[in-house]
Amino acid sequence: MTYEALNTYKQNTVLTATPEELTLMLYEGAIKFMKIAKYSIENRDMERAHSSLIRAQDIILELNYSLDMNYEISKDFRSLYNFIHEKLVDANINKDIKSIDDALEITNEMKDTWKEVMKQIKLKVYQPK
């Protein structure tokens, strides 16, 4: 598959995704960039670590900004996103793998929880009455 075809496929995937699927993609993207940053720090590629951490930070900020604050649970999510963001900033300033691990752990748990929510929604929507 050529780079252009892959790019078109990715773009179409995003354009046709539901809001729930987009949120899952954001979690997966943040996790991917955190892992790249961790690998880059371990291999002393600080430029790549920096750019990957910036991308992860941007994704976490996007998740934070997209919260609907009319729901009580959104306050809890905001606190978690702020904590993750702080860990990523600390990881970027100090090139600290422990901070990345802390951010990764929470983000992975949030992603797994989100996947379960998506399954429950699908069950409710597609259950015969």
C-alpha positions in Angstrom: 0.0 0.0 0.0 1.4 3.4 -1.0 1.8 6.2 1.5 -0.8 8.2 -0.3 -3.3 5.3 -0.2 -2.6 4.8 3.5 -3.1 8.5 4.2 -6.4 8.4 2.3 -7.5 5.4 4.3 -6.7 7.0 7.6 -8.5 10.2 6.6 -11.6 8.3 5.6 -11.5 6.3 8.9 -11.5 9.5 10.9 -14.2 11.2 8.7 -16.6 8.3 9.0 -16.0 7.5 12.7 -18.6 8.0 15.4 -17.8 10.4 18.3 -17.2 7.4 20.5 -14.7 5.9 18.0 -12.9 9.2 17.6 -12.5 9.4 21.4 -11.0 5.8 21.3 -8.7 6.9 18.5 -7.5 9.8 20.6 -6.7 7.5 23.5 -4.9 5.1 21.2 -2.9 8.0 19.6 -1.9 9.4 23.0 -0.7 6.0 24.1 1.2 5.5 20.9 3.1 8.8 21.3 3.8 8.1 25.0 5.4 4.8 24.0 7.4 6.4 21.3 8.6 9.0 23.7 9.6 6.4 26.3 11.5 4.4 23.6 13.1 7.6 22.4 14.3 8.6 25.9 15.7 5.0 26.4 17.6 5.4 23.2 18.7 8.9 23.8 16.8 10.5 20.9 15.6 13.5 22.9 14.3 15.4 19.8 11.9 12.6 19.0 11.0 12.2 22.6 10.2 15.9 22.8 8.0 15.9 19.7 6.2 12.7 20.7 5.5 14.1 24.2 4.1 17.3 22.6 1.8 15.2 20.4 0.6 13.2 23.4 0.1 16.4 25.4 -2.0 17.9 22.6 -4.2 14.8 22.4 -4.8 14.9 26.2 -5.6 18.6 26.0 -8.1 17.9 23.1 -9.8 15.2 25.3 -9.9 17.7 28.1 -11.4 20.5 26.0 -14.0 18.2 24.5 -15.6 17.4 27.9 -19.2 18.3 28.4 -19.1 19.9 31.8 -22.8 19.6 32.3 -22.1 16.1 33.7 -20.7 15.5 37.1 -18.3 12.8 35.9 -16.7 15.4 33.6 -15.1 17.0 36.6 -13.4 13.7 37.5 -12.2 13.3 33.9 -10.9 16.9 33.8 -8.8 16.1 37.0 -7.4 13.0 35.4 -6.6 14.7 32.1 -4.9 17.6 34.0 -2.9 15.0 36.0 -1.9 13.2 32.8 -0.9 16.4 31.1 1.2 17.5 34.1 3.0 14.1 34.0 3.7 14.5 30.3 5.0 18.0 30.8 7.3 16.8 33.6 8.4 13.9 31.4 9.3 16.3 28.6 11.2 18.8 30.8 13.1 16.1 32.8 13.0 13.3 30.2 11.6 11.2 32.9 10.4 7.7 32.0 8.6 7.2 35.4 6.3 10.2 34.5 5.5 8.7 31.2 4.7 5.3 32.8 2.4 7.1 35.3 0.6 8.9 32.4 0.5 5.7 30.3 -1.1 3.6 33.2 -4.0 6.1 33.6 -4.5 6.6 29.9 -4.6 2.9 29.3 -7.1 2.4 32.1 -9.3 5.2 30.6 -9.0 3.7 27.2 -10.1 0.3 28.5 -13.0 1.8 30.4 -14.0 3.7 27.3 -14.0 0.5 25.2 -16.3 -1.1 27.8 -18.6 1.8 27.7 -18.7 1.5 23.9 -19.6 -2.2 24.2 -22.4 -1.4 26.7 -23.8 1.3 24.4 -23.7 -1.0 21.4 -25.6 -3.7 23.5 -28.2 -1.2 24.5 -28.7 0.2 21.0 -28.8 -3.1 19.2 -30.7 -5.2 21.7 -34.1 -6.3 20.5 -37.0 -5.1 22.5 
